[in-house]
Amino acid sequence: MSHRNRWADRVILLTLVLLAGFASSSAVRAESSRVVSVPALAVSVIGGQQTGNVHYVALQLERDPQGRGPTILFSEASAGSAVDDVWKDGARAAIAAAAKVMGEDERNWRLTIKNRSRYSLSSGSSASSAIAVGIIAAWRGDTIRSGIVITGVIAPDGRIEEVGDLPAKLQGAAAANMRSMLVPKGEAKTAEWDLFELGQQRNINVVEVATLQEAYEFMTGIRP
């Protein structure tokens, strides 16, 4: 073999090694940072009338190598809407609930949250159950099924607690062409409303869920 051919072989080998290293480092980066978007429901008052709407919460979950978390960053600029302190407290409860369900140490997590809404400010904690579902999906790499939306206040132990304005939220879900709407257990049919009937009228399957585990399985088809 000529000296020129031996040099060409070495160049090819070195290139393959570098490409393999780059692919490996890219895989590590992909493994350490996961992104997911999950729909949630909100209610706005326009002209004295309640209007339900669907907004999307984008979540990026990363591992904190120093274990000083949980660190939660709220991205409220560049196409994100502002959120109030109650909304932020709900996100903190969501990360605690997600960590408990998966048996993970939340101190190892760094979470960036961007709420994408048509309105400039989102308030309340009814999106916290959606955030908890999104956190688990981001960490596990599961896919959230389309056409399903959830509303409910998440407790740190994983229980999904009651929220208000559900008929307006159902209208918002219908306007966004959702197929299913998850609500806290015991709230689908009350003295004030019957969401099962209202859902049938709008071709929406209303499902009651009591825990984060139940909600996650319905929204992904996978048990957490």
N, C-alpha and C positions, 0 to 999 in steps of 0.2 A: 504493500500500500504506500502511495506517495505521501510525502510530508504534507502536501496541500490537502489530500483527502483526510489525513489524520486530523488536521486542524479544523476542517469542516465538520467532522464527526464530533469533535470536542465542543464546537460552537452549538451544534444541534443539541447535544446532551445538556450543556449549560442552560440553553433556552428552555428545555423541557423541565429542568429542575426549578428554574425561576417561575415558570408558569404554574407548576405544581404548588410552589410556596405561596404564590398569589392566590390561587384557588383556595388553598387551606386557610389563609388569613381572611379571605372574603367570607368563607363559611363561618369562621369564628365570629366575625362582625355580625353576620346575619343571625347567628345563634344568640348573641348577647343583646340584640336590639330587635324588638318585635313591635309591629304597628298594626292596629285594627281600628275600624270605625263601627260604631254601634248606634242605632237609632233610639231616640227617646222622645217623650211627649211633653209638651208644655202648653200653657194656656195664656193668652194675651187678652186684654180688654181693649176693644176698638169701638169707639162710638157708644160706649156703655154696654156693649155686647161681648160676651166671652167667645173667644175664637181659639179652637185647638189647633196645634200645628206640630209637625214632626221636625226635630232638629237632630243633627248628628254629632256625636262626641268622638273625636279622633284621639286615640291613646297610643303612646309610645312607651313601652316598658323595657327598661334596661337593668342589668345587674350592677349593683354597686359593689365593686371589688373590696371596698374598705368596710362594708357592712355598717355604715353610719346612718342608714335610712330609717324609716322610709322617707324619701325626698319626693315631694310633689311640686311640680312646676306648672303653673297655669299660664298658658300662652293665650293672652287676650288681645294680641295685635295681629296684624297681617292675616286678615280674613277670619279671625276668631272674634267671638262676641264676648263682652265682659260678663263676669259671673259674680254674684254677691257672696257674702261670708257664709250664709246658710248653704248655698250650693257647694262651696269649698269644703265645709264641714261634712257634707254628704259624700264628697269624693274621698275624704279621709276615712270615713266609716266603710266605704266600698273597698278600699285597699286592705283594711283590717279583715273584713269579711272574706275577701278573696284569698288572702293568705291563710286564714283559718280553714277554709274549705279544702285547700290543697296541701295543708300541712307544711307550708313554707314559712320562712322567717322574713317578715316584711322589712326588716332592717337591711336586707340585701337588695332592696328594690329602689329604683329611681323611675318615677313616672312623670311623663309630660302629657298634659291634657289640653286639648283645644276644642272648645265648643263652637260648632258651626251652626249659626242660627240666622234667620232673616232679621231678627231684632237685635238691638245694640246691647241689651242686658238680659241675662237669664237669672232667675232667682228661685229659691226654694230647693228642696232636696229630693224631689220626685224622680230626678234622673239618676239618683245614686244606685238604684238596682241595675240600671242599664250599664253604668260604669263598672260595677262589680262583675257583671257578665263579660264585658269587654276586657277587663284585666285578666281574667282566667283564660279567655280565648287567646289573648296576646301572649301570655306566658307559655301556654301549651301548644300554640300554633294551630288551633282549631279554627274552623270557618263558621261564622255566624250566618245562618240561613236568611235569605232575603224575604221580605214581606212580613216580618214578625217584629213587633215593637212592644216594649214593656214600660210600665210606670209603677213606681212604688218606692217607698223609703227603705233603704237597707239598714239593718242594725248590724253592729260589729260581729254579732254571733251568727249572721247569715239569715235571720228572719226578715221577711219582706212585710213592711208595715203599711198601714192605710194611707191613702192620699185623697185629695178632693177633686172636684170638677171633672169627674170621669165621663159624663155624657159629652161635654165639650171636647175632651181628649179623644173620644171615640169618633167624633166628627172629623177631627184632625187626622186621625189614622185613616179614615175612609177617603179623605181628600188626597192623601199621599199614597193611595192604592195599596194599603197594607192588607194582608189576608188574615192575620191573627193579631190579637191584642191581649197581652198578659196583664192581669190586675191582681192586687193583693187578695188573698183568700177572704171570703166573706163580703167582698165589696161589689161583686157583679150584680147582685140583686138585693136591694135595700128598700126601705120605705120611700126613698126619694126617686129611685130609678130601677129599671130592669135592663141591664146591659146585654143580657142574652137575647132579649127580644129586639133591642135596638141594633145589636150586631147583625142579627138575621136580616133586618131591613136593609142593612148596608153591606151585606155579604162579607161580614167580618166574624171570624170565630173568636169569641171571648173566652179566655181560659183563666181560671183562678190558680195562683201559685202561692205557696206559703213560705218557701225557702229559696235561697239562691241556687241550691242544687236542682230543685225542680225547674226553675226558670232556665238554668243553663242547659239542662237536658232538652227542654223544649226548643230552645233557640239554636242549638247546635246539633241535636240528635245524638249527643255523646254525654255520658255521665262524667261529672267532674271528679 
